[in-house]
Amino acid sequence: MTLSGKTAVITGSNSGIGLGVAEALAAAGAHVVGSDTAPVRELIRDGENGTLVDFFDVKGWSKALVKALARPETFLDLRRAARQTILEGYDLRSVCLPAMVEYVEGFGPK
């Protein structure tokens, strides 16, 4: 699945759903416009690999989304950077599984 050239809106969540969804969308090549909340900030850096907007700023959301939807091609660098962020920090085979193995093996005899 590719979302290259698409815009994804993530409002965030206290349960981490916002982060998980943002990860998947960024990996698929979407321009992530997310709420400037802790779960989303774990992944998105405003102006570097996505766009962050204050959760309660209705005018800010409107401005960010109109800009993203009107000129999606101007966010190509952000989309590429978001995908690279996922590959470098969240890739299943090269990052997540080795970290999990190390964690589990840490419980064994020393």
C-alpha positions in Angstrom: 0.0 0.0 0.0 1.3 3.4 -0.8 0.0 6.7 0.4 2.5 8.8 -1.4 1.0 12.2 -2.2 -1.7 11.7 0.3 -2.3 13.6 3.6 -3.1 11.9 6.8 -4.7 13.6 9.9 -3.8 12.3 13.3 -5.4 14.0 16.3 -3.5 11.9 18.9 -4.6 9.8 21.8 -3.7 9.1 25.4 -3.7 5.4 24.6 -1.0 5.6 22.0 -3.3 5.0 19.1 -2.2 8.2 17.5 1.4 7.2 17.5 0.7 3.7 16.0 -1.5 5.1 13.2 1.1 7.9 12.5 3.8 5.3 12.2 1.8 3.2 9.7 0.8 6.2 7.6 4.3 7.7 7.6 5.7 4.3 6.5 3.3 4.2 3.6 4.5 7.7 2.4 1.7 10.0 3.7 2.3 13.5 4.8 1.2 13.3 8.4 -0.5 16.3 9.9 -0.9 15.5 13.6 -1.8 17.1 16.9 1.1 18.5 18.9 0.5 16.0 21.7 3.0 13.7 23.4 2.1 10.4 21.5 2.4 12.1 18.1 5.5 14.1 19.0 7.3 10.8 19.7 7.4 10.4 15.9 6.6 13.6 14.1 9.0 16.6 14.2 7.2 19.7 12.9 8.6 20.8 9.6 11.1 17.9 9.4 9.0 14.8 8.8 5.5 16.1 9.2 3.3 18.9 10.5 2.2 19.4 14.0 -0.8 21.6 15.1 -1.9 22.5 18.5 -4.7 20.1 19.5 -7.2 23.0 20.3 -6.2 25.4 17.4 -9.1 25.1 15.0 -7.7 27.9 12.7 -4.3 26.2 12.8 -5.8 22.9 11.8 -7.7 24.5 9.0 -4.7 26.4 7.7 -2.4 23.3 7.8 -5.0 21.0 6.1 -5.9 23.5 3.4 -2.2 24.0 2.6 -1.5 20.2 2.6 -4.5 19.4 0.4 -4.1 22.3 -2.0 -0.4 21.6 -2.7 0.5 18.0 -1.7 3.6 18.1 -3.9 5.2 20.7 -1.7 5.4 18.1 1.1 7.4 15.5 -0.7 10.5 16.1 1.5 8.4 15.7 4.6 6.9 12.5 3.3 10.3 11.1 2.5 11.7 12.1 5.9 8.8 10.5 7.7 9.3 7.2 5.9 13.0 7.3 6.7 12.2 8.0 10.3 10.1 4.8 10.4 12.8 2.7 8.6 15.6 3.9 11.0 13.7 3.8 14.2 10.8 1.4 13.9 11.6 -1.2 11.2 10.4 -4.6 12.4 13.4 -6.7 11.3 16.3 -4.3 11.8 15.1 -2.4 15.0 12.1 -3.8 16.8 12.8 -7.6 16.7 16.5 -7.2 17.8 15.4 -4.9 20.6 12.8 -7.4 21.7 15.3 -10.3 21.7 17.7 -8.3 23.7 15.0 -7.4 26.2 13.8 -11.0 26.6 17.4 -12.4 26.8 18.0 -9.9 29.6 15.8 -12.0 31.9 17.9 -15.1 31.4 20.7 -16.3 33.6 23.8 -14.1 33.7 
